[in-house]
C-alpha cells in the first residue's frame, strides 16, 4: 500500500528499530529520512515476526540498530505490522511492537502573573505541566541585567472529579526586585525553557496607572469573553492590572471549561497581573448538580498573597498597586464577619490615595428577585464609612452603576460573557441607592485610568445579546464618569 497523502505534509521523527539476534556492525549504514513537505515514497507493511526480506543492496550483516524515519503523526505502538519508510525496502523481522520514540520535553502552559502583598519588590508566576516534574524553576533579570533563579513549589493537588484534571501546577515568587523597574522572566523545566517575558514592578510613588475591569465570563469563553479580553487589551495596552469579578467558569469540574478560559486569557496574563474575586460557580454555591472540592481548581490555579491577618482565608486579600489599595473579598466562601474585620483593617491602614474593592456579589442587586443581604449588611457600612472610591462586582449578568451617597463610593456591576439576566433597579431603590446607568443583555469591559488626583472610568460594549438595551455595538462607550479629589481628599463624582 502507499503512504497516506497527508504524510507528505508531516514532519518526520527518527526512531531506532531493534533487530533481535543480530550483532552490531562496525559501521552502521546511512539511511535517509524523508524531509517534511517532500513526496511520500511507496512503503509496505510486514507482519511482526516474519522473515527479513532482502535489502538492495544487501549489507553483509544486518545492523543491530536500523535507523528509519516515521511521520510524526503515526502512533508509536503499531500492533501486528510495521511500515518501513525506506524507498524500495521492506520492514525487517522480529522488531518489537512498541517502538521507542523521541518525545518532546513537557511544556509549561496556563502561565499567570498574580500579585504579591508587595508588588513593588516581588512578583509571583504560576503555570501548569502535563505531568509531575522535579526542578521547576524561574529565571529572572532586570532588562539587560544579570540572571537570578528561584525554585518553584507545587500548588495544591487537584482531582479529575472536582477539577477535571490532575495536571500539576507550580508557582514561584521572584523577590529582591526594585520598584518601578522592568524585569524579564522565563520558566525552566527539564529539557525546556520558555521565551523571556516582561513585566514591570509597581512604584509606590507612582501617580499614573491603568487597569482593566471584567465581569463574569462563565460560559462560551472561546467566543464573547475571548473577544472582550482582546478588545480590552487593545483599547488599553498599557494596563498593568486586570480585575475580574468572578464566575470565570460555569462548572469547575469540567476540564473543557478551564481550557476555554485560558484560551480566552491567552498571553494577557504573562505580562500583567490578573486578580480575580472568586465567584459562586467556582465553589458550586447556588449551583445544582455541581462539585468543586471546595473550589479546588480555583485554589490551584491562583496563588494569592497573605497579609498577616489572623485566620485569613485563601481567597480574600489586599495589595497596593501604583497608589491604589485593592481589597479582594469572597462573597460566597463564608466567614463574612471575619472578612468584614479584615476589610476594616485593610481600609484603616490604607496609606494610598485611592481604594478599590473587588467582590463577586454587589451590595445592590440588578437581577429581579435577588438581594445580597450579607454583603449589604456586613460590608456596605464599612465601604461607606471609609469612602472607598470604586466597588467592582459581577454576579447579576447585566450592567449597572450607581451610588448610595452623593459623591461617595461608586458601585459598578458588569458581565463580560454571553450569559444575561433581566435588569431592574428595584433592589437599589429598596435600600435607598440610586442607579445612574444600566444596560441589559450587554457585555462590557471597563477601563480605569488614574492620573494624580483624577480617576476616569469607561464601560465599553464588547458584545450585545438578544434584547440588548445598549445604544450601540462593540466599541461603543456605554457609561463613563470621573472622580476628582482635592488636596484634602474631598471628592467630586461627575
C-alpha distance (Angstrom), angle and dihedral (degrees) to the residues before:
residue distance angle dihedral
X1 . . .
X2 3.80 . .
X3 3.78 129.2 .
X4 3.81 114.4 -94.5
X5 3.80 113.0 -95.7
X6 3.81 91.3 -116.4
X7 3.81 90.7 62.6
X8 3.78 89.4 76.3
X9 3.80 90.2 65.0
X10 3.79 95.3 47.5
X11 3.78 126.2 93.5
X12 3.81 116.0 -121.4
X13 3.76 129.6 -116.0
X14 3.81 116.8 -153.0
X15 3.82 114.6 -138.9
X16 3.81 135.9 169.6
X17 3.81 122.5 -114.2
X18 3.79 109.6 -150.9
X19 3.82 111.1 -143.8
X20 3.78 109.0 -158.1
X21 3.78 121.4 -134.1
X22 3.81 96.7 17.6
X23 3.79 122.5 112.9
X24 3.78 118.2 -133.6
X25 3.81 115.8 -100.3
X26 3.76 122.3 -127.7
X27 3.75 89.6 -109.4
X28 3.77 126.1 25.0
X29 3.80 113.7 -138.8
X30 3.77 117.1 -118.7
X31 3.79 120.0 -111.6
X32 3.77 123.4 -169.1
X33 3.81 120.7 -124.9
X34 3.81 117.9 -140.6
X35 3.83 108.2 -108.6
X36 3.79 119.5 -127.8
X37 3.77 109.9 -93.1
X38 3.84 96.6 23.2
X39 3.76 124.3 116.3
X40 3.78 114.9 -78.8
X41 3.88 112.4 -115.7
X42 3.77 125.6 -137.2
X43 3.77 114.1 -85.7
X44 3.76 137.9 175.9
X45 3.78 136.9 -149.7
X46 3.80 119.3 -124.6
X47 3.82 120.9 -169.5
X48 3.76 115.1 -111.6
X49 3.78 110.7 -99.9
X50 3.84 97.3 26.5
X51 3.77 123.5 128.0
X52 3.78 119.2 -77.2
X53 3.81 109.7 -105.4
X54 3.76 121.6 -137.9
X55 3.77 116.6 -84.7
X56 3.77 119.3 -144.5
X57 2.89 111.0 -106.4
X58 3.82 90.7 18.6
X59 3.81 115.1 -142.2
X60 3.78 116.6 -127.7
X61 3.73 89.0 -115.0
X62 3.80 131.7 12.7
X63 3.79 112.3 -109.9
X64 3.78 117.3 -115.9
X65 3.80 87.3 -133.0
X66 3.77 115.5 39.3
X67 3.81 113.1 -166.8
X68 3.77 115.0 -141.7
X69 3.79 135.7 158.7
X70 3.79 127.0 -122.8
X71 3.80 127.8 -172.9
X72 3.79 110.7 -103.7
X73 3.80 90.3 -124.5
X74 3.83 93.0 66.0
X75 3.80 120.4 95.5
X76 3.79 119.4 -108.2
X77 3.81 91.3 -131.9
X78 3.80 113.1 65.4
X79 3.82 109.1 177.5
X80 3.78 113.2 -151.2
X81 3.77 101.6 -9.8
X82 3.80 138.9 52.1
X83 3.80 123.6 -158.9
X84 3.81 116.3 -139.9
X85 3.81 112.7 -145.7
X86 3.81 94.8 -161.5
X87 3.79 111.5 109.2
X88 3.78 110.1 -115.5
X89 3.81 95.4 5.9
X90 3.78 132.4 101.1
X91 3.77 129.6 -142.9
X92 3.83 119.3 -81.7
X93 3.78 122.0 -118.6
X94 3.78 133.7 -100.4
X95 3.79 96.2 24.2
X96 3.78 117.5 154.6
X97 3.80 118.1 -100.9
X98 3.84 90.1 -130.3
X99 3.78 111.3 65.9
X100 3.81 120.9 -158.0
X101 3.80 110.7 -121.8
X102 3.76 132.5 -162.5
X103 3.83 98.9 -113.8
X104 3.80 121.2 -160.1
X105 3.78 120.8 -115.3
X106 3.81 113.1 -96.3
X107 3.80 112.8 -92.4
X108 3.84 126.2 -138.6
X109 3.80 114.3 -122.7
X110 3.82 140.0 175.8
X111 3.79 91.7 41.5
X112 3.81 113.2 -170.5
X113 3.78 134.4 -177.9
X114 3.80 112.7 -149.9
X115 3.80 126.6 176.5
X116 3.77 127.7 -105.7
X117 3.80 122.6 -144.0
X118 3.83 86.5 -92.3
X119 3.83 109.9 36.2
X120 3.80 90.0 174.5
X121 3.82 92.6 72.1
X122 3.83 105.9 20.1
X123 3.80 142.8 33.7
X124 3.82 132.9 -163.7
X125 3.80 124.5 -146.7
X126 3.81 127.1 -178.2
X127 3.79 134.6 -174.2
X128 3.81 143.9 173.7
X129 3.82 127.5 -116.8
X130 3.81 125.0 -161.6
X131 3.80 90.2 -126.5
X132 3.78 139.8 7.3
X133 3.78 112.7 -75.4
X134 3.80 132.3 174.1
X135 3.81 126.0 -132.0
X136 3.79 98.8 36.7
X137 3.80 106.7 171.7
X138 3.78 143.4 170.3
X139 3.77 122.3 -139.4
X140 3.80 117.7 -159.5
X141 3.77 141.1 171.8
X142 3.75 143.5 166.6
X143 3.77 108.2 -93.6
X144 3.80 102.8 -77.4
X145 3.82 92.6 2.1
X146 3.80 137.7 113.6
X147 3.82 118.9 -66.3
X148 3.80 124.9 -113.2
X149 3.80 127.4 -172.0
X150 3.81 131.8 -148.2
X151 3.79 126.8 -173.5
X152 3.79 119.7 -122.6
X153 3.80 128.2 -128.2
X154 3.79 127.2 -140.1
X155 3.81 114.4 -105.3
X156 3.84 119.9 -134.0
X157 3.80 111.1 -63.0
X158 3.80 120.8 -108.2
X159 3.79 134.9 -152.8
X160 3.79 130.4 -138.9
X161 3.79 90.2 -125.1
X162 3.82 95.5 58.5
X163 3.80 103.1 23.4
X164 3.79 106.2 22.2
X165 3.80 92.6 -119.3
X166 3.78 144.6 51.5
X167 3.81 93.1 -156.0
X168 3.81 107.0 137.4
X169 3.79 121.9 -117.2
X170 3.80 126.8 -152.4
X171 3.79 135.4 -166.7
X172 3.77 137.6 -171.0
X173 3.79 133.7 -174.3
X174 3.78 120.4 -140.5
X175 3.81 108.8 -145.3
X176 3.80 138.5 -177.7
X177 3.80 92.2 50.5
X178 3.78 126.5 156.0
X179 3.79 119.7 -119.3
X180 3.79 119.1 -105.3
X181 3.81 92.7 11.6
X182 3.81 133.2 132.4
X183 3.79 115.5 -120.8
X184 3.79 135.3 -177.3
X185 3.79 125.5 -147.9
X186 3.78 139.4 180.0
X187 3.78 134.4 -175.3
X188 3.80 118.7 -120.1
X189 3.78 119.7 -155.1
X190 3.78 132.4 164.0
X191 3.79 105.4 -61.0
X192 3.82 96.1 -9.7
X193 3.79 142.5 73.5
X194 3.78 127.6 -172.1
X195 3.77 124.5 -127.9
X196 3.79 117.0 -87.3
X197 3.82 112.4 -89.7
X198 3.78 126.2 -167.1
X199 3.82 135.3 -134.9
X200 3.77 135.5 162.7
X201 3.78 126.7 -131.8
X202 3.78 116.9 -128.4
X203 3.79 123.4 -102.4
X204 3.84 114.8 -134.0
X205 3.80 87.8 -153.1
X206 3.79 92.1 50.7
X207 3.79 118.1 125.6
X208 3.80 99.4 -178.8
X209 3.81 127.1 66.2
X210 3.80 140.0 147.9
X211 3.81 124.6 -150.4
X212 3.80 134.8 -179.3
X213 3.80 121.0 -138.4
X214 3.82 123.0 -156.3
X215 3.79 133.7 -177.2
X216 3.81 128.9 -152.5
X217 3.80 114.5 -32.8
X218 3.83 95.7 176.1
X219 3.83 104.4 139.1
X220 3.82 136.8 42.0
X221 3.80 90.4 8.4
X222 3.79 92.8 174.2
X223 3.79 90.5 61.9
X224 3.83 124.4 35.6
X225 3.85 98.0 8.5
X226 3.79 91.2 47.5
X227 3.79 91.5 51.5
X228 3.81 90.8 44.3
X229 3.81 92.7 53.9
X230 3.80 92.5 45.3
X231 3.80 91.7 49.8
X232 3.80 92.3 47.5
X233 3.80 93.9 51.7
X234 3.82 91.5 45.1
X235 3.81 89.3 50.4
X236 3.81 93.9 47.0
X237 3.82 108.1 21.8
X238 3.79 90.4 160.9
X239 3.83 91.9 62.1
X240 3.80 110.1 125.7
X241 3.80 96.2 -173.8
X242 3.82 137.1 44.2
X243 3.82 117.1 -159.6
X244 3.81 112.3 -163.6
X245 3.81 120.3 -174.5
X246 3.81 100.2 -143.6
X247 3.81 140.3 -100.2
X248 3.77 91.7 97.7
X249 3.82 89.9 165.6
X250 3.78 136.1 17.1
X251 3.83 101.4 -137.2
X252 3.80 112.0 25.9
X253 3.82 93.6 -164.7
X254 3.81 93.1 63.3
X255 3.79 113.3 91.7
X256 3.81 91.9 -159.3
X257 3.80 91.5 63.5
X258 3.80 93.5 53.8
X259 3.81 89.1 46.7
X260 3.80 89.5 53.0
X261 3.80 91.2 47.9
X262 3.80 93.9 52.9
X263 3.79 89.4 45.3
X264 3.81 87.1 56.6
X265 3.82 93.0 46.8
X266 3.81 90.3 47.8
X267 3.77 113.8 162.3
X268 3.81 95.3 -25.3
X269 3.82 92.2 99.7
X270 3.80 94.4 52.0
X271 3.79 94.9 72.7
X272 3.83 103.6 27.3
X273 3.80 134.5 39.7
X274 3.79 119.6 -97.5
X275 3.82 118.1 -154.0
X276 3.82 122.8 -172.2
X277 3.80 131.2 -174.8
X278 3.79 104.2 -146.1
X279 3.80 114.0 -112.8
X280 3.78 132.2 -150.2
X281 3.81 94.2 -98.8
X282 3.82 94.6 58.5
X283 3.80 87.5 59.1
X284 3.83 98.9 33.2
X285 3.81 95.8 -117.3
X286 3.82 114.7 154.7
X287 3.82 87.3 4.3
X288 3.81 122.1 115.3
X289 3.82 123.9 -139.9
X290 3.79 92.1 12.2
X291 3.80 135.9 131.6
X292 3.79 130.1 -170.0
X293 3.81 108.0 157.4
X294 3.83 89.2 -123.8
X295 3.81 92.9 -44.0
X296 3.78 89.9 -50.0
X297 3.82 96.1 166.4
X298 3.80 94.3 46.0
X299 3.80 92.5 48.9
X300 3.79 90.9 50.3
X301 3.80 96.9 47.1
X302 3.81 97.4 46.6
X303 3.80 124.9 55.7
X304 3.82 107.4 -163.6
X305 3.81 129.0 -173.2
X306 3.79 127.5 -108.5
X307 3.78 123.3 -137.9
X308 3.80 104.1 -159.3
X309 3.79 93.7 -100.7
X310 3.84 111.7 148.5
X311 3.81 111.7 -99.8
X312 3.78 91.5 -3.4
X313 3.80 113.5 -178.3
X314 3.80 122.7 -123.4
X315 3.80 93.8 -119.1
X316 3.82 101.7 50.1
X317 3.78 122.9 66.2
X318 3.79 144.9 125.1
X319 3.79 136.7 -130.6
X320 3.81 137.1 175.9
X321 3.79 119.8 -118.4
X322 3.81 123.0 -177.2
X323 3.81 96.5 -37.9
X324 3.83 95.7 -33.5
X325 3.80 127.8 105.1
X326 3.80 108.3 -148.1
X327 3.82 116.5 -162.8
X328 3.81 117.9 -167.1
X329 3.82 120.7 -161.8
X330 3.82 136.0 -173.0
X331 3.81 109.9 -129.1
X332 3.83 96.0 -172.2
X333 3.80 106.8 28.2
X334 3.81 96.7 86.9
X335 3.81 126.8 -122.2
X336 3.79 89.9 96.9
X337 3.82 92.7 158.9
X338 3.81 91.1 47.7
X339 3.78 90.2 50.3
X340 3.80 89.5 49.5
X341 3.81 89.3 58.1
X342 3.80 89.6 46.2
X343 3.81 91.2 50.6
X344 3.80 90.8 49.2
X345 3.79 91.7 52.3
X346 3.81 93.7 45.2
X347 3.80 91.4 53.4
X348 3.83 95.1 39.5
X349 3.81 90.6 56.7
X350 3.79 96.6 40.2
X351 3.83 110.0 130.8
X352 3.81 93.1 177.0
X353 3.79 128.0 103.9
X354 3.82 93.2 -128.1
X355 3.81 137.5 38.8
X356 3.82 133.6 -161.6
X357 3.81 128.4 -177.2
X358 3.81 119.2 -156.7
X359 3.81 118.5 -163.8
X360 3.78 134.1 149.0
X361 3.82 101.6 -128.4
X362 3.83 116.4 51.7
X363 3.82 123.0 -138.2
X364 3.83 89.8 -121.7
X365 3.80 114.9 47.6
X366 3.78 122.0 -139.5
X367 3.81 98.0 -171.6
X368 3.84 113.0 89.4
X369 3.80 113.4 -102.9
X370 3.79 94.9 13.8
X371 3.80 126.8 117.1
X372 3.80 124.5 172.5
X373 3.80 96.7 -150.7
X374 3.80 99.0 168.9
X375 3.79 93.9 52.7
X376 3.79 92.4 46.4
X377 3.81 95.5 44.6
X378 3.83 99.6 43.1
X379 3.79 108.0 25.6
X380 3.81 106.6 26.0
X381 3.86 95.5 68.9
X382 3.83 90.3 53.2
X383 3.80 92.5 47.8
X384 3.79 91.3 49.9
X385 3.82 94.8 43.9
X386 3.82 91.3 53.5
X387 3.80 92.9 42.4
X388 3.80 94.4 -128.7
X389 3.79 109.8 -159.6
X390 3.81 101.8 -138.7
X391 3.82 136.0 8.7
X392 3.82 116.0 -164.4
X393 3.82 121.1 -162.6
X394 3.80 143.9 155.8
X395 3.81 130.4 -177.0
X396 3.82 97.7 107.0
X397 3.83 97.6 72.2
X398 3.78 97.6 -134.6
X399 3.79 136.4 77.8
X400 3.81 124.1 -96.2
X401 3.78 136.8 153.2
X402 3.81 130.0 -177.1
X403 3.80 147.9 116.7
X404 3.78 144.3 -114.8
X405 3.80 97.1 -146.7
X406 3.80 127.4 31.3
X407 3.83 110.1 -97.7
X408 3.81 88.4 0.1
X409 3.81 130.0 115.2
X410 3.81 115.2 -28.1
X411 3.82 116.3 -135.5
X412 3.82 117.2 -155.0
X413 3.80 126.1 -176.7
X414 3.81 122.0 -171.8
X415 3.81 146.2 163.8
X416 3.82 125.2 -146.0
X417 3.80 99.3 -175.8
X418 3.82 134.7 65.3
X419 3.82 98.4 -98.5
X420 3.82 109.8 104.1
X421 3.80 139.0 -178.4
X422 3.77 130.0 -165.6
X423 3.79 114.7 -90.5
X424 3.80 130.7 -131.6
X425 3.80 137.5 162.2
X426 3.84 93.7 -144.4
X427 3.82 94.4 110.8
X428 3.79 91.5 45.8
X429 3.80 92.0 53.0
X430 3.82 93.4 42.1
X431 3.81 90.0 61.2
X432 3.79 99.8 39.7
X433 3.81 97.7 -100.1
X434 3.81 128.5 133.1
X435 3.80 122.4 -132.2
X436 3.81 106.6 -152.7
X437 3.82 102.2 175.8
X438 3.78 134.4 18.3
X439 3.80 145.9 159.3
X440 3.80 133.9 -174.3
X441 3.81 126.1 -144.4
X442 3.79 90.6 12.2
X443 3.81 127.9 126.5
X444 3.79 117.9 -152.0
X445 3.75 145.6 171.0
X446 3.79 123.2 -148.5
X447 3.80 126.4 -136.2
X448 3.81 113.6 -157.7
X449 3.79 117.8 -170.6
X450 3.79 125.0 -177.4
X451 3.79 121.4 -165.7
X452 3.79 111.9 175.3
X453 3.81 107.6 -65.8
X454 3.80 95.8 -1.4
X455 3.81 130.2 82.7
X456 3.80 118.0 -170.4
X457 3.80 123.1 -167.5
X458 3.80 130.6 -168.7
X459 3.81 127.9 -180.0
X460 3.80 108.0 -155.9
X461 3.82 125.0 -163.8
X462 3.81 113.7 -118.7
X463 3.84 99.9 169.1
X464 3.80 141.2 -1.7
X465 3.77 127.2 -145.3
X466 3.81 129.8 -157.5
X467 3.79 109.5 -58.4
X468 3.80 94.5 16.4
X469 3.79 114.1 172.8
X470 3.80 93.3 -157.6
X471 3.82 111.8 124.3
X472 3.81 91.5 -137.8
X473 3.78 145.3 19.0
X474 3.81 132.3 -104.1
X475 3.79 112.3 -30.9
X476 3.81 94.0 29.7
X477 3.81 114.7 129.2
X478 3.79 101.5 -125.0
X479 3.80 98.1 -177.6
X480 3.78 138.9 1.1
X481 3.79 139.9 174.6
X482 3.79 140.3 160.3
X483 3.79 133.7 -139.0
X484 3.78 116.7 -152.5
X485 3.81 122.6 -170.4
X486 3.77 127.3 -157.4
X487 3.81 119.8 -139.6
X488 3.81 88.4 -95.8
X489 3.81 91.8 51.9
X490 3.79 99.3 -104.3
X491 3.81 108.8 150.9
X492 3.75 133.8 -141.3
X493 3.81 117.3 -168.0
X494 3.78 115.2 -164.6
